[in-house]
């Protein structure tokens, strides 16, 4: 007698069920054991030990978002370059071309350079000036 295919998923189902039950147990136990004494200090917004001043919905300069884009640009670059560097010597056997992997990375770094050039030209990295044309 053969075992049906879907029975192979039983260990995965048991693990997911155990994780859900453990998480639910921790939440319920914390609620039962923990103290429920709310006061004004506990319900106040905590901001690194500093009293909150002003409105949290203030306007931010576009410069902050451009720096975030720059951060993401270099994160993606690192994520792409690490596997490429690991298999660089095997690329000719995989692609069939001797320099395909090299030129692939040159094109990618060209795109990264264009992004960096754009951000430098916009003056995002120059925090001493107050450019409004961003």
N, CA, C and O of each residue as an XYZ file, in Angstrom:
536
protein
N       0.845     -1.189      0.000
C       0.000      0.000      0.000
C       0.891      1.254      0.000
O       1.801      1.378      0.820
N       0.620      2.166     -0.920
C       1.423      3.382     -1.024
C       0.795      4.496     -0.204
O      -0.421      4.565     -0.024
N       1.658      5.353      0.279
C       1.197      6.502      1.068
C       0.836      7.627      0.105
O       1.606      7.923     -0.809
N      -0.327      8.261      0.295
C      -0.702      9.376     -0.593
C       0.320     10.515     -0.519
O       0.990     10.708      0.495
N       0.419     11.260     -1.619
C       1.419     12.327     -1.760
C       1.253     13.412     -0.706
O       2.243     13.923     -0.182
N       0.029     13.765     -0.394
C      -0.199     14.888      0.517
C       0.216     14.573      1.944
O       0.335     15.495      2.751
N       0.441     13.301      2.294
C       0.905     12.943      3.631
C       2.353     13.386      3.846
O       2.814     13.456      4.986
N       3.064     13.681      2.778
C       4.429     14.162      2.919
C       4.473     15.564      3.523
O       5.507     16.000      4.029
N       3.346     16.261      3.464
C       3.272     17.607      4.018
C       2.872     17.608      5.490
O       2.774     18.678      6.090
N       2.642     16.459      6.078
C       2.231     16.381      7.477
C       3.274     16.990      8.419
O       2.880     17.740      9.313
N       4.579     16.719      8.281
C       5.555     17.370      9.177
C       5.536     18.891      9.060
O       5.666     19.582     10.071
N       5.377     19.426      7.856
C       5.300     20.873      7.676
C       4.054     21.431      8.349
O       4.114     22.465      9.015
N       2.938     20.757      8.177
C       1.691     21.190      8.817
C       1.828     21.164     10.336
O       1.353     22.069     11.022
N       2.474     20.131     10.856
C       2.666     20.043     12.306
C       3.563     21.169     12.810
O       3.314     21.709     13.888
N       4.596     21.535     12.061
C       5.489     22.614     12.465
C       4.763     23.955     12.449
O       4.914     24.756     13.372
N       3.980     24.202     11.408
C       3.220     25.457     11.329
C       2.212     25.526     12.473
O       2.057     26.573     13.103
N       1.538     24.436     12.738
C       0.559     24.384     13.833
C       1.245     24.614     15.177
O       0.723     25.343     16.022
N       2.416     23.996     15.383
C       3.149     24.199     16.637
C       3.575     25.654     16.792
O       3.505     26.199     17.893
N       4.015     26.294     15.709
C       4.424     27.701     15.780
C       3.237     28.596     16.120
O       3.363     29.515     16.930
N       2.088     28.333     15.506
C       0.892     29.140     15.793
C       0.446     28.947     17.232
O       0.116     29.918     17.914
N       0.431     27.709     17.699
C       0.019     27.439     19.075
C       0.991     28.043     20.076
O       0.566     28.587     21.095
N       2.291     27.958     19.802
C       3.274     28.552     20.706
C       3.119     30.069     20.763
O       3.165     30.658     21.843
N       2.937     30.703     19.606
C       2.733     32.149     19.585
C       1.465     32.558     20.329
O       1.472     33.526     21.090
N       0.381     31.824     20.110
C      -0.869     32.121     20.809
C      -0.707     31.911     22.312
O      -1.214     32.708     23.102
N      -0.012     30.853     22.718
C       0.220     30.603     24.139
C       0.998     31.747     24.777
O       0.662     32.186     25.877
N       2.038     32.237     24.096
C       2.835     33.336     24.658
C       2.016     34.611     24.817
O       2.143     35.311     25.822
N       1.184     34.912     23.837
C       0.366     36.124     23.921
C      -0.648     36.007     25.053
O      -0.810     36.943     25.836
N      -1.331     34.870     25.146
C      -2.341     34.677     26.189
C      -1.683     34.653     27.567
O      -2.203     35.266     28.499
N      -0.548     33.959     27.720
C       0.139     33.914     29.010
C       0.612     35.300     29.419
O       0.518     35.655     30.594
N       1.114     36.085     28.485
C       1.546     37.443     28.800
C       0.367     38.295     29.251
O       0.492     39.101     30.173
N      -0.768     38.114     28.603
C      -1.947     38.905     28.978
C      -2.454     38.492     30.354
O      -2.890     39.346     31.126
N      -2.407     37.198     30.677
C      -2.890     36.724     31.977
C      -1.941     37.092     33.112
O      -2.389     37.470     34.194
N      -0.648     36.986     32.877
C       0.334     37.214     33.936
C       0.664     38.692     34.101
O       0.907     39.144     35.220
N       0.677     39.443     33.022
C       1.117     40.837     33.061
C       0.175     41.748     33.814
O      -1.004     41.444     33.997
N       0.722     42.879     34.251
C      -0.078     43.881     34.956
C      -0.772     44.786     33.953
O      -0.231     45.092     32.890
N      -1.963     45.202     34.302
C      -2.751     46.066     33.420
C      -3.057     47.372     34.141
O      -4.212     47.665     34.450
N      -2.025     48.142     34.402
C      -2.215     49.429     35.080
C      -1.788     50.532     34.126
O      -0.620     50.919     34.099
N      -2.707     51.024     33.365
C      -2.408     52.098     32.427
C      -2.549     53.443     33.119
O      -3.510     53.672     33.852
N      -1.599     54.324     32.887
C      -1.690     55.694     33.396
C      -1.211     56.637     32.291
O      -0.848     56.189     31.204
N      -1.211     57.908     32.565
C      -0.878     58.903     31.540
C       0.570     58.762     31.067
O       0.857     58.949     29.884
N       1.473     58.437     31.975
C       2.876     58.306     31.596
C       3.073     57.085     30.699
O       3.818     57.138     29.721
N       2.408     55.997     31.037
C       2.568     54.770     30.257
C       1.946     54.895     28.872
O       2.445     54.297     27.918
N       0.872     55.657     28.746
C       0.189     55.809     27.468
C       0.774     56.930     26.615
O       0.368     57.104     25.466
N       1.724     57.693     27.160
C       2.337     58.779     26.410
C       3.307     58.203     25.372
O       3.919     57.156     25.586
N       3.430     58.905     24.255
C       4.345     58.451     23.203
C       5.786     58.568     23.701
O       6.182     59.594     24.253
N       6.561     57.504     23.498
C       7.963     57.489     23.936
C       8.862     57.734     22.743
O       8.796     57.024     21.740
N       9.698     58.741     22.862
C      10.572     59.124     21.752
C      11.976     59.316     22.307
O      12.428     60.449     22.468
N      12.663     58.232     22.598
C      14.052     58.246     23.061
C      14.237     59.064     24.335
O      15.283     59.685     24.526
N      13.257     59.067     25.185
C      13.371     59.783     26.442
C      13.151     61.277     26.327
O      13.305     61.993     27.317
N      12.802     61.763     25.169
C      12.591     63.194     24.954
C      11.092     63.452     24.839
O      10.369     62.697     24.189
N      10.639     64.518     25.473
C       9.225     64.871     25.378
C       8.876     65.240     23.940
O       9.616     65.967     23.277
N       7.745     64.732     23.469
C       7.306     65.022     22.108
C       6.875     66.479     21.992
O       6.109     66.984     22.812
N       7.386     67.148     20.950
C       7.062     68.553     20.724
C       6.607     68.702     19.286
O       7.269     68.203     18.376
N       5.505     69.370     19.067
C       5.038     69.635     17.714
C       4.218     68.495     17.143
O       3.852     67.545     17.835
N       3.947     68.625     15.866
C       3.123     67.652     15.167
C       4.007     66.601     14.502
O       5.027     66.937     13.899
N       3.627     65.352     14.609
C       4.412     64.271     14.006
C       4.244     64.225     12.492
O       5.017     63.556     11.806
N       3.263     64.916     11.971
C       2.997     64.885     10.533
C       3.615     66.080      9.812
O       3.051     66.596      8.847
N       4.772     66.509     10.288
C       5.461     67.632      9.660
C       6.039     67.245      8.312
O       6.132     66.064      7.975
N       6.416     68.234      7.563
C       6.983     67.988      6.229
C       8.474     67.742      6.344
O       9.175     68.380      7.129
N       8.933     66.807      5.545
C      10.354     66.500      5.482
C      10.881     66.903      4.116
O      10.152     66.927      3.125
N      12.147     67.214      4.093
C      12.786     67.566      2.839
C      12.890     66.324      1.959
O      12.985     65.203      2.457
N      12.871     66.537      0.659
C      13.019     65.433     -0.285
C      14.402     64.805     -0.135
O      14.610     63.652     -0.513
N      15.331     65.554      0.409
C      16.699     65.070      0.593
C      16.730     63.777      1.411
O      17.536     62.891      1.129
N      15.864     63.660      2.419
C      15.825     62.450      3.230
C      15.423     61.244      2.385
O      15.983     60.159      2.540
N      14.472     61.430      1.509
C      14.023     60.333      0.658
C      15.081     59.979     -0.392
O      15.234     58.812     -0.753
N      15.795     60.970     -0.871
C      16.853     60.702     -1.844
C      18.004     59.921     -1.199
O      18.606     59.061     -1.840
N      18.304     60.218      0.053
C      19.328     59.452      0.762
C      18.847     58.021      0.968
O      19.640     57.083      0.889
N      17.560     57.850      1.230
C      17.011     56.503      1.368
C      17.125     55.738      0.052
O      17.437     54.547      0.055
N      16.880     56.400     -1.057
C      17.025     55.764     -2.368
C      18.488     55.393     -2.604
O      18.777     54.329     -3.151
N      19.404     56.256     -2.198
C      20.826     55.957     -2.331
C      21.195     54.739     -1.493
O      21.951     53.880     -1.948
N      20.678     54.657     -0.296
C      20.925     53.504      0.567
C      20.420     52.226     -0.089
O      21.126     51.217     -0.097
N      19.215     52.253     -0.636
C      18.651     51.081     -1.309
C      19.475     50.734     -2.542
O      19.697     49.558     -2.831
N      19.926     51.745     -3.267
C      20.742     51.517     -4.459
C      21.993     50.715     -4.120
O      22.334     49.769     -4.830
N      22.675     51.082     -3.047
C      23.902     50.370     -2.694
C      23.618     49.045     -1.994
O      24.448     48.138     -2.059
N      22.485     48.904     -1.332
C      22.101     47.597     -0.793
C      21.862     46.606     -1.916
O      22.343     45.474     -1.866
N      21.124     47.028     -2.923
C      20.854     46.144     -4.060
C      22.149     45.816     -4.779
O      22.329     44.699     -5.263
N      23.048     46.781     -4.851
C      24.334     46.520     -5.488
C      25.087     45.413     -4.753
O      25.631     44.507     -5.384
N      25.120     45.484     -3.431
C      25.817     44.458     -2.653
C      25.141     43.102     -2.807
O      25.819     42.080     -2.913
N      23.816     43.083     -2.820
C      23.083     41.829     -2.964
C      23.345     41.212     -4.333
O      23.383     39.988     -4.452
N      23.525     42.019     -5.353
C      23.771     41.506     -6.694
C      25.227     41.112     -6.897
O      25.512     40.136     -7.591
N      26.149     41.859     -6.302
C      27.562     41.609     -6.551
C      28.113     40.412     -5.792
O      29.028     39.755     -6.290
N      27.602     40.105     -4.622
C      28.133     38.991     -3.842
C      27.976     37.651     -4.568
O      28.968     36.939     -4.721
N      26.774     37.277     -5.021
C      26.683     36.005     -5.748
C      27.481     36.021     -7.052
O      28.047     35.004     -7.453
N      27.520     37.172     -7.704
C      28.292     37.291     -8.938
C      29.771     37.017     -8.663
O      30.429     36.310     -9.426
N      30.286     37.579     -7.573
C      31.699     37.384     -7.244
C      31.982     35.931     -6.872
O      33.068     35.419     -7.142
N      31.015     35.272     -6.256
C      31.226     33.881     -5.847
C      31.329     32.966     -7.063
O      32.151     32.050     -7.073
N      30.508     33.197     -8.090
C      30.498     32.288     -9.250
C      31.206     32.882    -10.466
O      31.033     32.384    -11.579
N      31.991     33.924    -10.277
C      32.612     34.605    -11.417
C      33.468     33.665    -12.254
O      33.418     33.715    -13.483
N      34.243     32.821    -11.613
C      35.130     31.917    -12.371
C      34.355     30.834    -13.122
O      34.856     30.274    -14.097
N      33.134     30.537    -12.666
C      32.335     29.501    -13.329
C      31.443     30.070    -14.437
O      30.837     29.307    -15.190
N      31.355     31.378    -14.543
C      30.458     31.995    -15.519
C      30.751     31.614    -16.961
O      29.800     31.399    -17.713
N      32.004     31.514    -17.401
C      32.222     31.105    -18.801
C      31.635     29.725    -19.106
O      31.126     29.501    -20.205
N      31.701     28.804    -18.149
C      31.127     27.472    -18.383
C      29.601     27.525    -18.386
O      28.954     26.752    -19.093
N      29.028     28.427    -17.603
C      27.567     28.532    -17.518
C      27.006     29.235    -18.749
O      26.035     28.769    -19.346
N      27.617     30.356    -19.128
C      27.070     31.174    -20.218
C      27.610     30.776    -21.583
O      26.955     31.011    -22.598
N      28.789     30.179    -21.623
C      29.382     29.820    -22.900
C      30.233     30.929    -23.497
O      30.863     30.726    -24.535
N      30.266     32.084    -22.872
C      31.077     33.207    -23.353
C      32.108     33.545    -22.292
O      31.830     33.499    -21.094
N      33.289     33.879    -22.749
C      34.389     34.095    -21.824
C      34.203     35.345    -20.954
O      34.459     35.293    -19.751
N      33.766     36.455    -21.531
C      33.661     37.718    -20.794
C      32.214     38.175    -20.564
O      31.983     39.337    -20.231
N      31.258     37.291    -20.735
C      29.862     37.699    -20.572
C      29.586     38.207    -19.156
O      28.949     39.246    -18.981
N      30.065     37.473    -18.145
C      29.846     37.877    -16.752
C      30.496     39.202    -16.423
O      29.949     40.006    -15.668
N      31.678     39.426    -16.999
C      32.374     40.690    -16.770
C      31.578     41.862    -17.341
O      31.357     42.859    -16.653
N      31.147     41.743    -18.601
C      30.407     42.842    -19.225
C      29.032     43.016    -18.603
O      28.500     44.126    -18.573
N      28.459     41.948    -18.112
C      27.187     42.057    -17.395
C      27.354     42.953    -16.168
O      26.517     43.816    -15.904
N      28.444     42.744    -15.419
C      28.680     43.558    -14.227
C      29.057     44.979    -14.599
O      28.694     45.909    -13.879
N      29.773     45.183    -15.699
C      30.114     46.541    -16.140
C      28.840     47.322    -16.457
O      28.726     48.492    -16.092
N      27.885     46.686    -17.131
C      26.610     47.353    -17.448
C      25.862     47.681    -16.159
O      25.335     48.782    -16.006
N      25.817     46.728    -15.238
C      25.121     46.971    -13.970
C      25.771     48.116    -13.198
O      25.076     49.003    -12.700
N      27.096     48.102    -13.096
C      27.777     49.182    -12.384
C      27.607     50.515    -13.113
O      27.650     51.573    -12.485
N      27.413     50.474    -14.432
C      27.099     51.700    -15.171
C      25.773     52.288    -14.711
O      25.658     53.499    -14.523
N      24.759     51.420    -14.527
C      23.472     51.901    -14.015
C      23.617     52.476    -12.608
O      23.026     53.509    -12.294
N      24.400     51.810    -11.763
C      24.631     52.308    -10.405
C      25.356     53.646    -10.458
O      25.033     54.551     -9.689
N      26.326     53.784    -11.349
C      27.061     55.046    -11.480
C      26.145     56.171    -11.949
O      26.271     57.305    -11.488
N      25.231     55.869    -12.855
C      24.279     56.889    -13.311
C      23.400     57.340    -12.143
O      23.141     58.533    -11.984
N      22.941     56.382    -11.323
C      22.144     56.746    -10.142
C      22.936     57.591     -9.168
O      22.417     58.576     -8.642
N      24.182     57.227     -8.919
C      25.026     58.006     -8.019
C      25.316     59.386     -8.608
O      25.299     60.379     -7.880
N      25.580     59.462     -9.903
C      25.830     60.743    -10.551
C      24.606     61.662    -10.425
O      24.745     62.859    -10.173
N      23.418     61.096    -10.600
C      22.184     61.874    -10.470
C      22.045     62.448     -9.059
O      21.699     63.617     -8.886
N      22.317     61.625     -8.070
C      22.162     62.079     -6.686
C      23.214     63.126     -6.342
O      22.917     64.084     -5.628
N      24.433     62.960     -6.834
C      25.480     63.951     -6.569
C      25.153     65.266     -7.271
O      25.350     66.337     -6.697
N      24.654     65.197     -8.513
C      24.303     66.419     -9.252
C      23.149     67.166     -8.593
O      23.086     68.394     -8.649
N      22.240     66.427     -7.970
C      21.124     67.068     -7.278
C      21.560     67.704     -5.967
O      20.819     68.501     -5.391
N      22.749     67.365     -5.490
C      23.253     67.960     -4.249
C      22.710     67.305     -3.001
O      22.703     67.914     -1.931
N      22.257     66.077     -3.123
C      21.681     65.404     -1.966
C      22.730     65.149     -0.896
O      22.424     65.214      0.295
N      23.950     64.864     -1.295
C      25.000     64.565     -0.333
C      25.652     65.808      0.244
O      26.480     65.700      1.149
N      25.300     66.984     -0.257
C      25.829     68.244      0.248
C      24.859     68.781      1.289
O      23.947     69.539      0.958
N      25.048     68.396      2.540
C      24.113     68.786      3.602
C      24.367     70.210      4.092
O      23.561     70.744      4.854
N      25.456     70.832      3.677
C      25.736     72.186      4.159
C      24.894     73.240      3.460
O      24.653     74.310      4.019
N      24.443     72.953      2.245
C      23.624     73.927      1.530
C      22.145     73.581      1.695
O      21.793     72.455      2.047
N      21.304     74.548      1.441
C      19.862     74.350      1.555
C      19.221     74.549      0.187
O      18.591     75.573     -0.078
N      19.392     73.556     -0.672
C      18.839     73.655     -2.013
C      17.342     73.296     -1.981
O      16.951     72.289     -1.390
N      16.543     74.103     -2.599
C      15.105     73.839     -2.633
C      14.675     73.214     -3.952
O      13.502     72.877     -4.113
N      15.594     73.051     -4.899
C      15.207     72.542     -6.213
C      15.243     71.012     -6.297
O      15.181     70.457     -7.394
N      15.341     70.330     -5.163
C      15.340     68.868     -5.185
C      13.966     68.411     -5.545
O      13.717     67.208     -5.627
